[in-house]
Amino acid sequence: MTDRLWDILFDIHADLPRQGPGDDESTLRALTQCEGLPAAPAILDIGCGPGMQTLALARARPEAHIAAIDFHQPYLDDLDGRADAAGCADRIVTQRADMADLPFAHGTFDLIWSEGAAYSMGVDAALAAWKPLLREGGYLTFTELVWLADEPPETAAAFFAEEYPAMRHDDAVADAVEAAGYALIDRFVLPDAAWWTHYYTPLSERLALLDRKYADDAEALGVIATSKREIEMRRRFGTAYGYEFFVARETA
Ligand SMILES: C[S@@+](CC[C@H](N)C(=O)[O-])C[C@H]1O[C@@H](n2cnc3c(N)ncnc32)[C@H](O)[C@@H]1O
């Protein structure tokens, strides 16, 4: 992607509570599957964005230390402010980093968390690259956009063939987790509300404003139109695909 395209995308997604589908209930449901974590777990949140899930983790595990990384500094600044307001700034350390080249020693973390971000480097590459950062028996918990239908509707299939060609059926992602040397502990599909409340509803409001801001900018209007089509796909074909949580455990 060009820098210009990233700038437009970041502008479209500025000031949203989340940068992808999710909600605290789902975050906590996945966390409860990570049995046997130490009392003060070391957690790495990869692609944290503005950090709604980082804060949910910090609240649920009051002795956890969380490293939260993203490559977009404004999200990290946002999270720093939220962590401060929530009184847990001392336990959430943000750092600008590339998820494909993380600056941490092997065996550092009890739990690696990544909501809606692993796709950015590719799930299989992420499964391989992040495993060495886990302590023995550590957990990797992530969400991923997946097909739920065996035969997706043509319109939705055509849209995602353009927008996310690497999208797989959820069973194929589960297989990839195990093939990468993890035990799959749990998986569940996020509820439909998790797409709307903190993500598509505020995003739709923002897109309406940006239509006016970028009225003379064909490239930006194209990106805005694609975002609107993505939301329309969800309205029309939301049962054919979903966001799924995968809770995996490192097996030595
Ligand atoms: C879909 S958003 C999800 C954000 C957040 N986890 C949430 O659920 O709201 C993906 C995040 O990954 C970050 N990201 C994408 N590629 C990255 C990379 N190579 N290294 C670090 N962060 C990256 C983006 O800046 C963005 O914040």
The ligand as an SDF file (V2000), in Angstrom:
LIG
                    3D

 27 29  0  0  0  0  0  0  0  0999 V2000
   -8.0810   -3.9670   12.5620 C   0  0  0  0  0  0  0  0  0  0  0  0
   -7.0130   -3.0440   13.6150 S   0  0  0  0  0  0  0  0  0  0  0  0
   -7.3760   -3.7830   15.1920 C   0  0  0  0  0  0  0  0  0  0  0  0
   -7.0260   -2.8850   16.3560 C   0  0  0  0  0  0  0  0  0  0  0  0
   -7.4370   -3.3840   17.7230 C   0  0  0  0  0  0  0  0  0  0  0  0
   -6.7940   -4.6270   18.0830 N   0  0  0  0  0  0  0  0  0  0  0  0
   -8.9370   -3.5310   17.7750 C   0  0  0  0  0  0  0  0  0  0  0  0
   -9.4210   -4.6780   17.7210 O   0  0  0  0  0  0  0  0  0  0  0  0
   -9.6210   -2.5040   17.8500 O   0  0  0  0  0  0  0  0  0  0  0  0
   -5.4140   -3.6440   13.2040 C   0  0  0  0  0  0  0  0  0  0  0  0
   -4.3070   -2.9140   13.9300 C   0  0  0  0  0  0  0  0  0  0  0  0
   -3.0540   -3.4850   13.5460 O   0  0  0  0  0  0  0  0  0  0  0  0
   -2.1180   -2.4320   13.3070 C   0  0  0  0  0  0  0  0  0  0  0  0
   -1.1300   -2.9580   12.3760 N   0  0  0  0  0  0  0  0  0  0  0  0
   -1.3310   -3.3540   11.0920 C   0  0  0  0  0  0  0  0  0  0  0  0
   -0.1850   -3.8020   10.5550 N   0  0  0  0  0  0  0  0  0  0  0  0
    0.7690   -3.7110   11.5320 C   0  0  0  0  0  0  0  0  0  0  0  0
    2.1470   -4.0470   11.6040 C   0  0  0  0  0  0  0  0  0  0  0  0
    2.7820   -4.5660   10.5610 N   0  0  0  0  0  0  0  0  0  0  0  0
    2.7890   -3.8540   12.7690 N   0  0  0  0  0  0  0  0  0  0  0  0
    2.1550   -3.3290   13.8470 C   0  0  0  0  0  0  0  0  0  0  0  0
    0.8440   -2.9810   13.8360 N   0  0  0  0  0  0  0  0  0  0  0  0
    0.1620   -3.1680   12.6960 C   0  0  0  0  0  0  0  0  0  0  0  0
   -2.9480   -1.2840   12.7650 C   0  0  0  0  0  0  0  0  0  0  0  0
   -2.3110   -0.0320   12.9520 O   0  0  0  0  0  0  0  0  0  0  0  0
   -4.2300   -1.4300   13.5940 C   0  0  0  0  0  0  0  0  0  0  0  0
   -4.1740   -0.7090   14.7950 O   0  0  0  0  0  0  0  0  0  0  0  0
  1  2  1  0
  2  3  1  0
  2 10  1  0
  3  4  1  0
  4  5  1  0
  5  6  1  0
  5  7  1  0
  7  8  2  0
  7  9  1  0
 10 11  1  0
 11 12  1  0
 11 26  1  0
 12 13  1  0
 13 14  1  0
 13 24  1  0
 14 15  1  0
 14 23  1  0
 15 16  2  0
 16 17  1  0
 17 18  1  0
 17 23  2  0
 18 19  1  0
 18 20  2  0
 20 21  1  0
 21 22  2  0
 22 23  1  0
 24 25  1  0
 24 26  1  0
 26 27  1  0
M  CHG  2   2   1   9  -1
M  END
$$$$
